[in-house]
Amino acid sequence: MRQRAKGAEEPAAVVEADAEPRTPVVTKLMFAPVKIVAKRVAPRVSTRLYRRLWSLIDDDAPPPRAEERQDSVAKLALALAIEGACAAIVSGLLDQASRRRFARLTGRWPGRRAKS
């Protein structure tokens, strides 16, 4: 058995095993159109969800907008919070669903794996 001198580097196979595996370029290129479609659809879906949620809060008036003069700043803050939450939730769920479907079809996950 050979002994290594102090300060000698580890073999390349050991170093590569510890490194995080990268997503192949081909997988990134194949996932790009799927990602573009998901990014275009998410705002439309979140806007519909926001409007439906707001109709449950205030059925008479459309949701308040920051550019318009408001009687109630609290109502505007609530509307903006709901709108932001809808956008984040829909975007995240749609991204995750498109990645799962892509992985199911191709056998490769398009992105980083979760650290365990």
The 8 nearest C-alpha neighbors of each residue, nearest first, counted from 0:
[[1, 2, 3, 4, 10, 9, 7, 5],
 [2, 0, 3, 4, 7, 5, 10, 9],
 [3, 1, 0, 4, 5, 7, 6, 9],
 [4, 2, 7, 5, 1, 6, 8, 9],
 [3, 5, 7, 6, 2, 8, 1, 9],
 [6, 4, 7, 3, 8, 2, 9, 1],
 [5, 7, 4, 8, 3, 9, 2, 10],
 [8, 6, 5, 4, 3, 9, 10, 2],
 [7, 9, 6, 10, 11, 3, 5, 4],
 [8, 10, 11, 13, 7, 14, 12, 3],
 [9, 11, 12, 13, 8, 14, 15, 7],
 [10, 12, 14, 13, 15, 9, 8, 16],
 [13, 11, 15, 14, 10, 16, 9, 17],
 [14, 12, 16, 11, 15, 10, 9, 17],
 [13, 15, 11, 17, 16, 12, 18, 10],
 [16, 14, 18, 12, 17, 13, 11, 19],
 [15, 17, 13, 14, 18, 12, 19, 11],
 [16, 18, 15, 14, 19, 13, 20, 12],
 [19, 17, 15, 16, 20, 14, 21, 13],
 [18, 20, 21, 17, 16, 15, 111, 112],
 [21, 19, 18, 22, 111, 112, 16, 15],
 [20, 22, 23, 19, 111, 110, 18, 24],
 [21, 23, 110, 24, 109, 26, 20, 27],
 [24, 22, 26, 25, 21, 27, 109, 28],
 [23, 25, 27, 26, 28, 22, 29, 21],
 [26, 24, 28, 27, 23, 29, 22, 30],
 [27, 25, 29, 23, 24, 28, 30, 109],
 [26, 28, 24, 30, 25, 29, 31, 109],
 [29, 27, 25, 31, 26, 30, 24, 32],
 [28, 30, 26, 27, 31, 25, 32, 33],
 [29, 31, 27, 33, 28, 32, 26, 34],
 [30, 32, 34, 28, 33, 29, 27, 35],
 [33, 31, 35, 34, 30, 36, 29, 28],
 [34, 32, 30, 36, 31, 35, 37, 97],
 [33, 35, 37, 31, 32, 36, 38, 30],
 [36, 34, 32, 38, 37, 33, 31, 39],
 [35, 37, 39, 33, 38, 34, 40, 32],
 [38, 36, 34, 40, 39, 35, 41, 33],
 [37, 39, 35, 36, 41, 40, 34, 90],
 [40, 38, 36, 37, 41, 35, 42, 43],
 [39, 41, 37, 43, 38, 42, 36, 44],
 [40, 42, 44, 90, 43, 38, 39, 37],
 [43, 41, 45, 44, 40, 46, 39, 86],
 [44, 42, 46, 40, 41, 45, 47, 39],
 [43, 45, 41, 47, 46, 42, 48, 40],
 [44, 46, 48, 42, 86, 85, 47, 43],
 [47, 45, 49, 43, 48, 44, 42, 50],
 [48, 46, 50, 44, 45, 49, 51, 43],
 [47, 49, 45, 51, 46, 50, 52, 44],
 [50, 48, 46, 52, 47, 51, 82, 45],
 [49, 51, 53, 47, 52, 48, 54, 46],
 [52, 50, 54, 48, 53, 49, 47, 55],
 [51, 53, 49, 55, 54, 50, 48, 56],
 [52, 54, 50, 56, 55, 51, 49, 57],
 [53, 55, 58, 51, 57, 56, 52, 50],
 [54, 56, 53, 52, 57, 58, 51, 50],
 [57, 55, 53, 54, 58, 52, 51, 59],
 [58, 56, 54, 59, 55, 53, 60, 61],
 [57, 59, 54, 60, 55, 56, 53, 61],
 [60, 58, 57, 61, 54, 56, 62, 55],
 [61, 59, 58, 57, 62, 54, 63, 53],
 [60, 62, 63, 59, 57, 54, 58, 53],
 [61, 63, 53, 60, 64, 78, 50, 57],
 [64, 62, 75, 61, 78, 65, 67, 69],
 [65, 63, 66, 67, 62, 75, 78, 79],
 [64, 66, 67, 63, 75, 68, 69, 79],
 [67, 65, 64, 68, 63, 69, 75, 62],
 [66, 68, 65, 64, 69, 63, 70, 75],
 [69, 67, 66, 70, 65, 64, 63, 71],
 [70, 68, 71, 67, 72, 75, 63, 65],
 [69, 71, 72, 68, 74, 75, 73, 67],
 [70, 72, 74, 73, 69, 75, 76, 68],
 [71, 73, 75, 74, 76, 69, 70, 77],
 [74, 72, 76, 71, 75, 77, 78, 70],
 [75, 73, 77, 71, 72, 76, 78, 63],
 [74, 76, 72, 78, 73, 77, 63, 79],
 [77, 75, 73, 79, 78, 74, 80, 72],
 [76, 78, 74, 80, 75, 79, 73, 81],
 [77, 79, 75, 81, 76, 80, 82, 74],
 [80, 78, 82, 76, 81, 77, 83, 75],
 [81, 79, 77, 83, 82, 78, 84, 76],
 [80, 82, 84, 78, 79, 83, 85, 77],
 [81, 83, 79, 85, 80, 84, 49, 78],
 [84, 82, 86, 80, 85, 81, 79, 87],
 [83, 85, 81, 87, 86, 82, 88, 80],
 [84, 86, 82, 88, 45, 83, 87, 89],
 [85, 87, 83, 45, 89, 84, 88, 90],
 [88, 86, 84, 90, 85, 89, 91, 83],
 [89, 87, 85, 91, 90, 86, 84, 92],
 [88, 90, 92, 86, 91, 87, 45, 93],
 [91, 89, 87, 93, 41, 88, 92, 86],
 [92, 90, 94, 88, 93, 89, 87, 95],
 [91, 93, 95, 89, 94, 90, 96, 88],
 [92, 94, 96, 90, 95, 91, 89, 97],
 [95, 93, 91, 97, 92, 96, 90, 98],
 [94, 96, 92, 98, 93, 97, 99, 91],
 [95, 97, 93, 99, 98, 94, 92, 100],
 [96, 98, 100, 94, 99, 95, 101, 93],
 [99, 97, 101, 95, 96, 100, 102, 94],
 [100, 98, 102, 96, 101, 97, 103, 95],
 [99, 101, 103, 97, 102, 98, 96, 104],
 [102, 100, 98, 104, 103, 99, 105, 97],
 [103, 101, 108, 107, 106, 99, 105, 100],
 [102, 104, 100, 101, 106, 105, 99, 107],
 [105, 103, 101, 102, 106, 100, 107, 99],
 [106, 104, 102, 107, 103, 101, 108, 100],
 [105, 107, 102, 103, 104, 108, 101, 109],
 [108, 106, 102, 105, 109, 26, 101, 103],
 [107, 109, 102, 110, 98, 106, 101, 99],
 [110, 108, 26, 107, 98, 27, 22, 30],
 [111, 109, 108, 22, 112, 21, 27, 98],
 [112, 110, 113, 22, 109, 21, 108, 20],
 [111, 113, 114, 110, 108, 20, 19, 109],
 [114, 112, 115, 111, 110, 19, 108, 20],
 [115, 113, 112, 111, 19, 20, 18, 17],
 [114, 113, 112, 19, 111, 17, 20, 18]]
